[in-house]
Amino acid sequence: MASFQPAMADITLTRDDMKFIAALVYEQAGIVIREHKEAMTRGRLARRVKALGMSSVAEYCAFLKTPQAAGELPELINAVTTNHTAFFRERHHFDHLRREVMPRLLQERSQRRGRIRIWSSACSSGEEAYSIAASCREAIGARGDLDFRILATDIDTDILARAEAGIYPAELFERLPPDVKPLLKLEPGAGRGEARIAEELRRMIAFKRLNLIERWPMSGPFDVIFCRNVFIYFDTQTKASILDRFVALLSPGGFLYLGHSESLPQPHPHLRLIGRTIYERTA
Ligand SMILES: C[S@@+](CC[C@H](N)C(=O)[O-])C[C@H]1O[C@@H](n2cnc3c(N)ncnc32)[C@H](O)[C@@H]1O
């Protein structure tokens, strides 16, 4: 009997198409795709080829060169982003936030109605933003006079939808250190093998799409900015320009957290290194 398997797409990625994709992704998102990432890029493009029912990566690249492809560009960016993240990743940042920053901010805001703003600027699937909420919730306690908000943004619309739902495989939480797991106040019953972050933490966060290399709609100021494990995808010029804009949005005495392998592209006159990838805005 004949079998009717769908024809496999041709996922060959030519050198020219690789160059074209790298240039397009750089222009759209500031992400630098180096030549040695060719196999990974091919695999990620293959997913879009399949989703669109196309027959080859070459056909997809040809489509991207047409005016009709404008609506596909966000999907291309969603496909090429690396979203790896974890709850309480780089734990020392959350300990610093909880033990040093929050008590200081709460004291400063004790005389008047206090506004506290924290930005998770490449939040991926939300683990970073929920870890921030979990680290601050206890300190805020019952202070009804506080106007506390977390803004969590990312360029990737698929990953943001997952972040906003706040539902994760339960096994992710099993590996967490026992002292931080209760802070997430998990609700059971989201689905088999899943757990959901409690509503009281979810409502502390606004998730929005934001491209770090485009104009930002917020006027700030922020008390704390997390920008972790995204600078590694940018070149020096892009990093320097984003950093200047972070500093302009940070209140004096505010904090910037970078990822473990990241550093400032060059010393910044208004940022002082005060801990492991923790910077304080000086003036
Ligand atoms: C590796 S994840 C880091 C997640 C989290 N900050 C952490 O450290 O665990 C990098 C995130 O940066 C996002 N990203 C890449 N380019 C971006 C851009 N131009 N604007 C905003 N987000 C971007 C990706 O979509 C991805 O979710």
PDBQT file of the ligand as one rigid body, heavy atoms in Angstrom, charges set to zero:
ROOT
HETATM    1  C1  LIG A 301      18.332  34.387  26.983  1.00  0.00    +0.000 C 
HETATM    2  S1  LIG A 301      16.835  35.264  27.230  1.00  0.00    +0.000 S 
HETATM    3  C2  LIG A 301      17.149  36.033  28.795  1.00  0.00    +0.000 C 
HETATM    4  C3  LIG A 301      15.963  35.945  29.721  1.00  0.00    +0.000 C 
HETATM    5  C4  LIG A 301      16.182  36.511  31.133  1.00  0.00    +0.000 C 
HETATM    6  N1  LIG A 301      16.514  37.917  31.105  1.00  0.00    +0.000 N 
HETATM    7  C5  LIG A 301      17.248  35.738  31.858  1.00  0.00    +0.000 C 
HETATM    8  O1  LIG A 301      18.351  36.246  32.029  1.00  0.00    +0.000 OA
HETATM    9  O2  LIG A 301      16.988  34.601  32.257  1.00  0.00    +0.000 OA
HETATM   10  C6  LIG A 301      17.042  36.615  26.068  1.00  0.00    +0.000 C 
HETATM   11  C7  LIG A 301      15.729  37.309  25.725  1.00  0.00    +0.000 C 
HETATM   12  O3  LIG A 301      16.033  38.520  25.042  1.00  0.00    +0.000 OA
HETATM   13  C8  LIG A 301      15.005  38.763  24.099  1.00  0.00    +0.000 C 
HETATM   14  N2  LIG A 301      15.473  39.724  23.081  1.00  0.00    +0.000 N 
HETATM   15  C9  LIG A 301      16.375  39.532  22.081  1.00  0.00    +0.000 A 
HETATM   16  N3  LIG A 301      16.509  40.638  21.341  1.00  0.00    +0.000 NA
HETATM   17  C10 LIG A 301      15.686  41.578  21.895  1.00  0.00    +0.000 A 
HETATM   18  C11 LIG A 301      15.375  42.934  21.572  1.00  0.00    +0.000 A 
HETATM   19  N4  LIG A 301      15.932  43.569  20.530  1.00  0.00    +0.000 N 
HETATM   20  N5  LIG A 301      14.477  43.584  22.341  1.00  0.00    +0.000 NA
HETATM   21  C12 LIG A 301      13.891  42.960  23.402  1.00  0.00    +0.000 A 
HETATM   22  N6  LIG A 301      14.134  41.673  23.747  1.00  0.00    +0.000 NA
HETATM   23  C13 LIG A 301      15.029  40.993  22.998  1.00  0.00    +0.000 A 
HETATM   24  C14 LIG A 301      14.714  37.365  23.552  1.00  0.00    +0.000 C 
HETATM   25  O4  LIG A 301      13.445  37.292  22.955  1.00  0.00    +0.000 OA
HETATM   26  C15 LIG A 301      14.846  36.494  24.797  1.00  0.00    +0.000 C 
HETATM   27  O5  LIG A 301      13.605  36.219  25.387  1.00  0.00    +0.000 OA
ENDROOT
TORSDOF 0
